[in-house]
Amino acid sequence: QVQLVESGGGLVQAGGSLKLSCVASGRTLANYAMGWFRQAPGKEREFVATTRWSRTILYYNEYADSVKGRFTISRDNAKNTMYLQMNSLKPEDTAVYYCAATQGANWRMAEGYDYWGQGIQVTVSS
């Protein structure tokens, strides 16, 4: 079992920055692909970013088009922690953000993840 706990959310003005953290316990994160998802009121949970081990580079990161160039996903396996640095935030980034872990291969789909955090609110005011 993997337990995930997010932190770092809050209220920020448009154009501002926030850094989310996701601390894992129960298993070492190095063995898992990790992802960030978000869900706005009345909308489905959507993919934000993923980081996973790659044979060619240490970790391969992938982003949704809506956040590419503004968000950066990273991980510190020694601390069993994953991060999401969010810059140039927009009101449409307002959502509950979830971190997730999987040993599967369906990295861009919520259904592909086995473990989820409880979620944390990010609100961007205009």
C-alpha beads as a LAMMPS data file, in Angstrom:
LAMMPS data file: protein, C-alpha beads

126 atoms
125 bonds

1 atom types
1 bond types

-500.0 500.0 xlo xhi
-500.0 500.0 ylo yhi
-500.0 500.0 zlo zhi

Masses

1 110.0

Atoms # bond

1 1 1 0.000 0.000 0.000
2 1 1 1.056 3.552 -0.731
3 1 1 -0.282 6.501 1.242
4 1 1 -0.056 9.920 -0.405
5 1 1 -0.522 13.310 1.238
6 1 1 -0.591 16.580 -0.683
7 1 1 0.302 20.003 0.699
8 1 1 1.062 23.505 -0.545
9 1 1 -2.280 24.532 -1.984
10 1 1 -4.078 27.779 -1.298
11 1 1 -5.295 31.040 -2.778
12 1 1 -3.130 32.991 -5.206
13 1 1 -3.682 35.832 -7.653
14 1 1 -3.510 35.263 -11.386
15 1 1 0.094 35.306 -12.534
16 1 1 1.327 34.014 -9.197
17 1 1 3.007 30.744 -8.236
18 1 1 2.423 27.815 -5.926
19 1 1 4.391 24.645 -5.254
20 1 1 2.514 21.485 -4.366
21 1 1 4.177 18.605 -2.552
22 1 1 3.117 14.975 -2.332
23 1 1 4.719 12.854 0.371
24 1 1 4.463 9.098 0.093
25 1 1 4.664 6.467 2.789
26 1 1 4.376 2.715 2.785
27 1 1 6.503 2.128 -0.307
28 1 1 9.452 3.776 -1.993
29 1 1 8.391 6.188 -4.722
30 1 1 11.289 5.195 -6.957
31 1 1 9.348 2.094 -8.016
32 1 1 6.285 4.035 -9.141
33 1 1 5.248 6.338 -11.924
34 1 1 3.703 9.417 -10.333
35 1 1 1.144 11.863 -11.587
36 1 1 -0.770 15.020 -10.798
37 1 1 -4.426 15.369 -11.711
38 1 1 -6.977 18.068 -11.014
39 1 1 -10.720 18.341 -10.815
40 1 1 -12.711 21.549 -11.072
41 1 1 -16.347 21.770 -9.886
42 1 1 -18.670 20.083 -12.342
43 1 1 -15.813 18.687 -14.425
44 1 1 -14.094 15.343 -14.724
45 1 1 -10.711 14.703 -13.189
46 1 1 -8.060 15.630 -15.741
47 1 1 -4.410 14.803 -16.266
48 1 1 -1.890 17.511 -15.402
49 1 1 1.571 15.910 -15.397
50 1 1 3.412 12.663 -14.895
51 1 1 6.969 11.593 -14.075
52 1 1 8.215 8.092 -14.681
53 1 1 11.429 6.167 -15.004
54 1 1 12.923 5.918 -18.455
55 1 1 15.749 3.787 -19.782
56 1 1 17.092 6.681 -21.835
57 1 1 16.917 9.445 -19.231
58 1 1 16.575 9.114 -15.502
59 1 1 12.959 10.273 -15.400
60 1 1 10.656 11.250 -18.220
61 1 1 8.164 14.038 -17.580
62 1 1 5.010 14.683 -19.547
63 1 1 2.462 17.507 -19.324
64 1 1 -1.020 18.372 -20.404
65 1 1 -1.033 21.004 -23.137
66 1 1 -2.896 23.409 -20.864
67 1 1 -0.012 23.569 -18.365
68 1 1 3.030 22.971 -20.584
69 1 1 5.625 25.676 -20.078
70 1 1 4.024 26.857 -16.829
71 1 1 4.092 23.789 -14.548
72 1 1 7.081 21.621 -13.660
73 1 1 6.847 18.173 -12.113
74 1 1 9.771 16.769 -10.154
75 1 1 10.533 14.105 -7.595
76 1 1 13.012 13.522 -4.796
77 1 1 13.163 9.797 -4.240
78 1 1 15.395 10.198 -1.192
79 1 1 12.562 12.154 0.474
80 1 1 9.833 10.011 -1.099
81 1 1 8.287 13.242 -2.336
82 1 1 6.949 14.569 -5.609
83 1 1 6.438 18.226 -6.443
84 1 1 4.450 20.380 -8.841
85 1 1 5.790 23.879 -9.344
86 1 1 3.009 26.001 -10.808
87 1 1 3.915 29.364 -12.332
88 1 1 1.903 31.948 -14.265
89 1 1 -1.269 30.617 -12.705
90 1 1 -4.592 31.373 -14.361
91 1 1 -8.131 31.370 -12.952
92 1 1 -8.830 28.259 -15.049
93 1 1 -6.194 26.402 -13.024
94 1 1 -8.551 26.546 -10.039
95 1 1 -9.299 22.973 -8.958
96 1 1 -8.652 20.305 -6.384
97 1 1 -5.252 18.822 -7.193
98 1 1 -4.513 15.161 -6.573
99 1 1 -1.269 13.228 -6.612
100 1 1 -1.316 9.602 -7.668
101 1 1 0.979 6.614 -8.021
102 1 1 0.996 3.583 -10.274
103 1 1 3.149 0.676 -11.342
104 1 1 1.119 0.408 -14.529
105 1 1 1.607 2.038 -17.910
106 1 1 -1.492 4.175 -18.482
107 1 1 0.091 7.346 -17.240
108 1 1 -2.227 10.016 -18.667
109 1 1 -5.486 8.442 -17.482
110 1 1 -6.858 8.604 -13.945
111 1 1 -7.998 4.989 -14.317
112 1 1 -4.370 3.959 -14.683
113 1 1 -3.436 4.945 -11.139
114 1 1 -3.736 2.731 -8.090
115 1 1 -3.107 5.131 -5.222
116 1 1 -4.434 8.635 -4.625
117 1 1 -3.976 11.430 -2.161
118 1 1 -6.942 13.174 -0.578
119 1 1 -6.572 16.232 -2.797
120 1 1 -5.759 19.854 -2.068
121 1 1 -7.526 23.024 -3.169
122 1 1 -5.816 25.525 -5.454
123 1 1 -7.741 28.731 -6.105
124 1 1 -6.527 31.373 -8.556
125 1 1 -8.267 34.726 -8.361
126 1 1 -8.522 37.067 -11.338

Bonds

1 1 1 2
2 1 2 3
3 1 3 4
4 1 4 5
5 1 5 6
6 1 6 7
7 1 7 8
8 1 8 9
9 1 9 10
10 1 10 11
11 1 11 12
12 1 12 13
13 1 13 14
14 1 14 15
15 1 15 16
16 1 16 17
17 1 17 18
18 1 18 19
19 1 19 20
20 1 20 21
21 1 21 22
22 1 22 23
23 1 23 24
24 1 24 25
25 1 25 26
26 1 26 27
27 1 27 28
28 1 28 29
29 1 29 30
30 1 30 31
31 1 31 32
32 1 32 33
33 1 33 34
34 1 34 35
35 1 35 36
36 1 36 37
37 1 37 38
38 1 38 39
39 1 39 40
40 1 40 41
41 1 41 42
42 1 42 43
43 1 43 44
44 1 44 45
45 1 45 46
46 1 46 47
47 1 47 48
48 1 48 49
49 1 49 50
50 1 50 51
51 1 51 52
52 1 52 53
53 1 53 54
54 1 54 55
55 1 55 56
56 1 56 57
57 1 57 58
58 1 58 59
59 1 59 60
60 1 60 61
61 1 61 62
62 1 62 63
63 1 63 64
64 1 64 65
65 1 65 66
66 1 66 67
67 1 67 68
68 1 68 69
69 1 69 70
70 1 70 71
71 1 71 72
72 1 72 73
73 1 73 74
74 1 74 75
75 1 75 76
76 1 76 77
77 1 77 78
78 1 78 79
79 1 79 80
80 1 80 81
81 1 81 82
82 1 82 83
83 1 83 84
84 1 84 85
85 1 85 86
86 1 86 87
87 1 87 88
88 1 88 89
89 1 89 90
90 1 90 91
91 1 91 92
92 1 92 93
93 1 93 94
94 1 94 95
95 1 95 96
96 1 96 97
97 1 97 98
98 1 98 99
99 1 99 100
100 1 100 101
101 1 101 102
102 1 102 103
103 1 103 104
104 1 104 105
105 1 105 106
106 1 106 107
107 1 107 108
108 1 108 109
109 1 109 110
110 1 110 111
111 1 111 112
112 1 112 113
113 1 113 114
114 1 114 115
115 1 115 116
116 1 116 117
117 1 117 118
118 1 118 119
119 1 119 120
120 1 120 121
121 1 121 122
122 1 122 123
123 1 123 124
124 1 124 125
125 1 125 126
